Amino acid sequence: MGDYNFDNLTIPTENYDTIICDKNFTENRINIKKLEFREAKEYILKNYNRENILYVVTGSPLFYSAGILIAKKLPQNQVKIINNTSSKSYLLERLSISENEVGVISLHGRTKIDLKEFLKKRYTFILCDKESISRLNRALDGFEQYDIRFTIGYKLGYSDEVIKEVDIYNFDKRKYPLEYPYVLLLKREYQLSDGLREDSEFETERGMITKKYKRQLSLQNLDLKPNHIFWDIGAGSGSCAIEAFARYRCKVTLFEKNPTRIEFIQKNLKKHHVVDASLWTGEAEHLIEYVNETPDRIFVGGGGEKVIARLPYLYERLSEDGVMLINAITLKNLTQMITVLNEAKIEYKVISLSLTTYKGKLDLVEPERQLFQIKIIKQA
């Protein structure tokens, strides 16, 4: 922690043949090599058995550090790790927060947010770079200002360090130039839902929602995992995408053309605190060509004949071992889908679901429309 010098080292440095550190360090000696990670790694792996080398990193070498990556590649008897305080421990000590309450992610040099950890616990600690606040602003678009409280740890260990609450939505980069090291601690002020969502929890146009049981069966059939990129085509109310985020922590992208349903989707994403969602408004069969990400899972719940015609293209866009699940509620649509897939020589399986529920004190029968599902797994 602190400035880029050796002032906080707890060991003498005179006995080392070579001292390696980052290019930001201000120390200058004849045996100091200021190297980027790749260069440092190459030098250490080449010379560890003939030189006494000291590799100096900032913070803890056990916490998101290049040091531990190199140490893993060396014989165990050739490595001694001298630990130090991590930026996480340093900040939590000053704020009197238990480590058990805190999840950790890194946005340093990364563009993707680890949704498995992000905002799952009461607090989320984030290692940041100069682009991280802009990235978080995009990911939290639609959140209310009071949903999350942000504390910045700026220039930790420096004489002018700052630990205070900030507003990242109106962040003053003149006051905190982001070229200097900083971290963020997020405190979630809303409660996470601990169960399956009822249909009544979604604002929707009448009938334009995948009902609860079919929604859960569909998502289970997609074999979802945390951080999967999930496309919901013909999203309707957005209920499937929202459950994919809330239950499985997927990154969701929704496609919808109906203005009324788009408005409902926006309200539902906000109500259910969906992080890093993308909503594409318009004809999905055209929009899919402009989305740069590679989907791991695609759910086709609507879109009509024009989307059906693009099923081979959607299959091409899938990642290796990706899954596409297509819902059809009429034999006509099912026949069209199968015809398109057969012509493209795409293997698939068809599943038929008939579901009857019972409502009220009298257990009145409430049959739902039969649902056909086509499941496709992309083969390498």
Stockholm file with secondary structure:
# STOCKHOLM 1.0

chainA/1-380         MGDYNFDNLTIPTENYDTIICDKNFTENRINIKKLEFREAKEYILKNYNRENILYVVTGSPLFYSAGILIAKKLPQNQVKIINNTSSKSYLLERLSISENEVGVISLHGRTKIDLKEFLKKRYTFILCDKESISRLNRALDGFEQYDIRFTIGYKLGYSDEVIKEVDIYNFDKRKYPLEYPYVLLLKREYQLSDGLREDSEFETERGMITKKYKRQLSLQNLDLKPNHIFWDIGAGSGSCAIEAFARYRCKVTLFEKNPTRIEFIQKNLKKHHVVDASLWTGEAEHLIEYVNETPDRIFVGGGGEKVIARLPYLYERLSEDGVMLINAITLKNLTQMITVLNEAKIEYKVISLSLTTYKGKLDLVEPERQLFQIKIIKQA
#=GR chainA/1-380 SS CCSSSSTTCSSCCTTCSEEEECTTCCCCCTTEEECCHHHHHHHHHHHTTTSCEEECCSSCTTSSCHHHHHHTTSCGGGCCCCCCCCHHHHHHHHHTCCGGGEEEEECTTCCSCCTTTTTTSSEEEEECCTTHHHHHHHHTTTCCTTSEEEEEEESTTSTTCEEEEECGGGCCTTTSCTTSCEEEEEEECSCCCCSCCCGGGSCCCTTCSCCHHHHHHHHHHTTCCTTCEEEEESCTTSHHHHHHHHHHCCEEEEEECCHHHHHHHHHHHHHTTCCSCEEEESCHHHHGGGCCSCCSEEEECCCHHHHHHTHHHHHHHSCTTCEEEEEECSHHHHHHHHHHHHHTTCCCEEEEECCEEEETTTTEEEECCCEEEEEEECCC
#=GC SS_cons         CCSSSSTTCSSCCTTCSEEEECTTCCCCCTTEEECCHHHHHHHHHHHTTTSCEEECCSSCTTSSCHHHHHHTTSCGGGCCCCCCCCHHHHHHHHHTCCGGGEEEEECTTCCSCCTTTTTTSSEEEEECCTTHHHHHHHHTTTCCTTSEEEEEEESTTSTTCEEEEECGGGCCTTTSCTTSCEEEEEEECSCCCCSCCCGGGSCCCTTCSCCHHHHHHHHHHTTCCTTCEEEEESCTTSHHHHHHHHHHCCEEEEEECCHHHHHHHHHHHHHTTCCSCEEEESCHHHHGGGCCSCCSEEEECCCHHHHHHTHHHHHHHSCTTCEEEEEECSHHHHHHHHHHHHHTTCCCEEEEECCEEEETTTTEEEECCCEEEEEEECCC
//
